[in-house]
């Protein structure tokens, strides 16, 4: 899996323990989420953690429990990720498109532009 996006992550500037808070450390979790919300690669980070089934820490502004819940929803309603149809489905469900779907949509638009269709 591509991890080049990690070089642009804001969390690289903060220690690793901060992203793995102990149970009950609500203040740290909320601070970490605020930092994630400012990060330019937040979605790529979350996509990575979901794809790798990362069991610990905060990734893309989502805790391990939150990712498990997201994973359950995704299994119940599978997305055709990495396709223009997946990109449209994200929008129909009012969710932020994942990196794979954004890329597929951009390539599809570029191809339609060049072929005139």
N, C-alpha and C positions, 0 to 999 in steps of 0.2 A: 504494500500500500504506500502511496506517495505521502511523504512527510515533510516536503519542502516548506509547506506553510508554517511549520513550527518555528522557523527562523524569524517570522514576523509576529509571533505571539507575545503579548504583553507579559504573560506569566514568566517568561524567561528572566525577567528582571527581579522576580520575587522568589524567595526560597521555596523548595519543594514541599516542606512540611505545611506551609500555609494552605496548599491545595488539597491536603488530606487531613481535615480537622477531625478531632475526636467527637464522638456523639455528644450532643448538647451544646456544642460551641456555636450557637446561633449567630452571634456577632461576626465571627470569622467567616461563616458561610455567606452571610449577607454581604460582607465586604468583598469576598472573592467573586460573588455574582455581579456586583457593581463593576469590578475591574473587567470581568468577562464581557459585560455589556458594552464596554468601550473598545474592546479588542477587534482589530480588523479581520481576524481569522476565526472569529467565534464559531461560525457555522461549520467550517472545515474541521475545527477541533471537536465539535459535537458529533459530526459525521464519523470521524475517526473513532471516537470512543464507542459509538454505537456499533460500528462495523467490527471493531476488535473485542466487543463485549467487555470493556474495561470495568472491572468490578469495584474499583475504589476511586476516591477523589472526586474533584469537581472538574469537569471538562465541558467547555462551551457554555458555561454558566448553569450547568445541570449537575445535581448530585447523583451519586450512584443509585439511590432509590428512585429519583426522577427518571434516570435513564432506563431502569428496569421497567418502570411504568410505560415509558415511551416504546420500549421494545415489545411489550405486551400488546400495545395498540397496533404497532406495525405488523405483528404476526397475525392479528385478527383481521387487519385490512391491508394487505400487501400493496405497496406502491410499485409501479413499474419504474424503479429508479434508473436514472441515466438515460431517460428518453424524453422527447418533447411532451409526450402524453403524461409522464410523471410530473413534469414542470407544471402543466395545466392543472393536474390534480392537486398539487400543493396549493395553488391559488384557489381552487374550488373549495378546499377545506380550510382556507384562511391560515395556512401554515407557511413559514418561510421555506422557500425551495432549498433543497440540499445542493451541495456543490456539484454533484454528478448531474442532477437535473438542470441546474443553471447552465452548465457547460453544454449539455445536449441541446437545450433550447437555443443557445447562442450559435452553435454549429448549424443547427437546422435553419435559423434565420439567415445566416451567412450563405448557406447553400441555396436557399430560395432566392436570395438577392442576386447571386451569380447566375442562376439558371432562369431567372425571370418568372418563376412560378409562385 
